[in-house]
Amino acid sequence: MTFRGPFVAGLAWRAFILLVTSFAFVAALATEGLGAARLLAAALCGWATWALWRYIQRTNHELARYLEAVKLGDLSQSFSQRGGSGFSEVGEALEQGIQRLRDERHRLTDASRFYEAVLDDAPTPLVTVSSDGRIELANKAARRLFVRHQGIRFDDFRIYGETFARTLTEDMIGRPRLVPLMLDAVPQSAMVSAALVHRLGGTVRVVAVQPIQGELNAVEIAAQSDLVRVLTHEIMNSMTPVTSLARSAADLMAEVDDGSDPTVSDARAAVETLARRADGVMHFVESYRQISRTPDVRRKTFAVAPWARELESLFRAGDMAEGVQLILSVTPETLNIEVDPDLMAQVLINLMRNAAEAARDHAAVPRIALSFALIPGNRVQIEVSDNGPGVPESVAQDVFLPFFTTKPKGTGVGLSLARQIVLAHRGSIGLGASESGGALFRIIV
Ligand code: ADP
């Protein structure tokens, strides 16, 4: 450690004054009758000692203040070399060390900001679960997905399904799982995987929740469409010659049958029945072909209220509306929706017809309801409900499958097509029970 010139000069000067005042004091003591001078010399001597002491202490204070600031994490201070600060090498070494710390802190802050931004904007929803069971949403995607709960405990997450909430508490590190997830009361599937992160002496589980219902739906619909396409193609290929031969045979029989021979008349009737059935099968197969076509969605934003009234008139014009009450509600009245109006109208008319049919066969006063409401996440929830018998639990899983029907003259195309159209809008459709125990179809787009 070396002392700088000005500091040494200051020190020597103060020591010199102390020496001189000490001599003056000793001389005053040794000389008789100098009472006042003794007092003055003693005071000067005391002052010189204090000045020297303070001069040395100032450097200590400076150093102590600086080190205290560093200890509290304040790296903005610099080691001032004013006045009493005499430790030039120490000062410079400290300055350099602190500068390195400043640079390092800057680099770390930069890196941490970057990782925070990456984490926050990552498309996969991330949730952290600390060892004391605190569950927090770690990024924007998670905050967008989990909008319905409040709180940070396991119980608060039950709103998304019991299995999902339990999964958050389980150790599933390295074992991704497909878990049912309830979003807006619509069952979905999510791929859930977790990693363990060590933090502040403890561990935190980072859980990634990736909803993949959309992908599963797309795969399922593609498989169904492929199957329908292959089947209808094969059936049409085989049936086309059968239909035309049956028709030709029926025409020939009509020419030869003059009514004189009952056997010929019977044969003619049989061939005509055959031709009619063959036409029926062709028509039936043709109607299924629409399932194999992925709907082309042309979205538009428009006001719901006038559109809903149009849907009501369309419904009223149909054969199922007679004697059926329709309760229409739009909340708020000014609600807008962004869908393909034609395709979505097709879905809703289908649902309303099914609802009216079920209600008419069941209730003394058949009633159906069509409601539109704005829900969190700026989405629109559409519900079609009725006071019919509802859908039995045993078939609830099947109603959206192509060709599933419980009606003698049903085709099983309506709900399957409705689901395809809703999914093509990246929405969801689910089945529940209405207040009266009838069916309730809920669409969220
Ligand atoms: P379809 O009407 O030709 O049977 P859908 O695909 O429209 O075809 O419906 C499939 C099945 O779902 C119906 O046969 C019926 O069993 C059931 N279903 C649909 N809507 C309702 C409803 N509102 N109430 C009760 N059951 C319904």
Boltz pocket constraint, residues with backbone or C-beta under 6 A from the ligand:
constraints:
  - pocket:
      binder: B
      contacts: [[A, 350], [A, 351], [A, 354], [A, 355], [A, 356], [A, 358], [A, 386], [A, 388], [A, 389], [A, 390], [A, 391], [A, 399], [A, 401], [A, 404], [A, 405], [A, 406], [A, 407], [A, 409], [A, 410], [A, 411], [A, 412], [A, 413], [A, 414], [A, 415], [A, 416], [A, 438], [A, 439]]
      max_distance: 6.0
